[in-house]
């Protein structure tokens, strides 16, 4: 992803790729611990999709996942910019807030909804507060220091279902709207205008400004890519764990063996697309998109992976029969969404029209067709069909590379 920085006196401009020093920086033990806590919450959310989920269940899952991911990303941005100057106590408090959110998920439709909302509010306010002392503006991802979207969450503490859920959705919509309504230059310019108004007011009273003049926070692109990839990797690991847990409680039959092996191979195929050669977003090249565009893709793709984990674990119960339509569509839909993100990422990464039409579009359409017409097949057959779909981009690139090699040999 692209990283940008400005000095205190120069206009903002795009910066080159990360320097060698930035490239050598890796996620700290504290950051890894924080990621594990966040993904524990994601695993809890996956349980909301067990059984035969309906559209209401899926919408509720998407809402809560976006809240979890947003809270995690706020602290991830802080750690990325602050580097070795991060306040450990602040991160640990944020970690505890995410743990409370995760613990509230099983009963979030009843008694624990207010605890979830309160923990989210505190995490977001804490994440916003750390920037006040630093004098930096996260122009590439303003959500990290905005607090306007928290207001509906505060109001929801006195609301009942379903109004509280609509308030949560409104708060997240405000955050996303403010993030994309202005460019990074506009965000920085607005912050400096507010500082100048503050400084003028203090000067009228013969006092010095209480905070430094804002500058654009410098995002370490290499380090951020590593964090995104690690988060995706942990989500895939949790998906394997959920499938193993479900398989350990079922009768081991030949069909279950085919389903279990197929599920593992499917997750490996998705891992290869998202982590092995990318930054946690399938088929996205380094430095192609600025954070404000790349991060939403990461949110969508990891959310799809977690939903897929729920469907794979639920499929174990039906290993010797047929998947219920809701579970089949959850499985195929999750793969569709994940590969659709890969289609977008691959297109903007410059893979060309031929790749889009012959590799990208087919892997998005195929799972939809499987969801519509694979109802009579076994769960194992469906999973292995999805494996073939997920491996097609890799096979296409192999075949295209071989054709280019043969063409070059003929010309020589």
TAVENPE-V861498 format. One line per field, one symbol per residue. psi: psi as a letter, one per 40 degrees, with the letter a starting at -180 (. if undefined). burial: # if it has 24 or more other ideal C-beta (glycine too) atoms within 12 Angstrom, else .. A space follows every 50 residues. Layout:
# TAVENPE-V861498
psi: ???
burial: ???
This chain:
# TAVENPE-V861498
psi: iiiiiiideiiiihiiiiiddddehihidddddddddddddddddddeei bgiaddddddddddddddddddddddddddddbeeihddddddddddddd dddeddfeebdeddddddddddddddddddedddfihgddgdddeieded dddddedeiiiedddddddddddddddddediiddddddddddddddddd ddddefiiieiihiihhhhhddddddddddddddddddddddddddddei hhidddddddddddddddddddddddeafehhehihediidedddddddd dddddddddddddddddfdebihidddddddddddddddddddddddeef eiddddddddddedddddddddefdeiiddddddddddddeddddddddd ddddddddddd.
burial: ######.....#..#..#...#..#.##.##.################## ..#...##.########################..#...##.###.#### ##.##..#....###################..################# .###.##......##.##########.##....#..##..##..#..#.. ............###############################..##..# ....##.###.##############.######################## ###################...#..########################. #...##..######.###.##..##.##################.##... ............
